Amino acid sequence: MISLEQALNAVEQLSLEQQEMLLEILQNRLLDIRRQEIARDARESINAFHQGEFKPQPLEIVLRELRETLE
């Protein structure tokens, strides 16, 4: 495995156009990975709900807890 510094040095050897293409490819791959994580988390949450690990709650409580985690 190469180090981050080695990767950056290799990228610097690319043309500006190639660097922009690489950036776009990396951004798309990261978005795809994040989508997969969100889908996995959603499946796990749905399964946990069906198994009775989560109980329905009023919307106000859910929103309050969500705001608290974001602060």
C-alpha positions in Angstrom: 0.0 0.0 0.0 1.3 3.5 -0.8 1.3 6.4 1.6 -0.9 9.4 1.2 2.2 11.5 0.4 3.1 9.1 -2.4 -0.4 9.2 -3.8 -0.3 13.0 -3.7 3.0 13.1 -5.5 1.7 10.7 -8.2 -1.4 12.9 -8.6 0.8 16.0 -9.0 2.4 14.4 -12.1 -0.9 14.2 -13.8 -2.2 17.0 -16.1 -4.7 19.4 -14.7 -7.5 17.7 -16.7 -6.5 14.3 -15.4 -6.4 15.6 -11.8 -10.0 17.0 -12.3 -11.1 13.6 -13.7 -9.5 11.8 -10.8 -11.3 14.2 -8.3 -14.6 13.5 -9.9 -14.1 9.8 -9.9 -13.1 9.9 -6.2 -16.1 12.0 -5.3 -18.4 9.6 -7.1 -16.9 6.6 -5.4 -17.2 8.2 -2.0 -20.8 9.1 -2.7 -21.5 5.5 -3.7 -19.8 4.2 -0.5 -21.9 6.6 1.6 -25.1 5.5 -0.1 -24.2 1.9 0.6 -23.6 2.7 4.3 -27.0 4.6 4.5 -28.8 1.6 2.9 -27.1 -0.8 5.2 -28.0 1.3 8.3 -31.6 1.6 7.0 -31.8 -2.2 6.6 -30.4 -2.8 10.1 -32.8 -0.3 11.6 -35.8 -1.8 9.8 -34.8 -5.3 11.0 -34.3 -4.0 14.6 -37.7 -2.4 14.5 -39.4 -5.6 13.2 -37.6 -7.5 16.0 -39.1 -5.1 18.6 -35.9 -3.4 19.5 -37.4 0.0 18.6 -40.8 1.3 19.5 -42.9 3.9 17.7 -42.5 7.4 19.2 -44.2 10.7 18.7 -42.7 12.8 15.9 -41.9 15.6 18.4 -39.7 13.3 20.4 -37.9 12.0 17.4 -37.2 15.5 16.0 -36.0 16.7 19.4 -33.6 13.8 19.7 -32.4 14.3 16.2 -31.7 18.0 16.8 -29.8 17.2 20.0 -27.5 14.8 18.1 -26.9 17.4 15.5 -25.9 20.2 18.0 
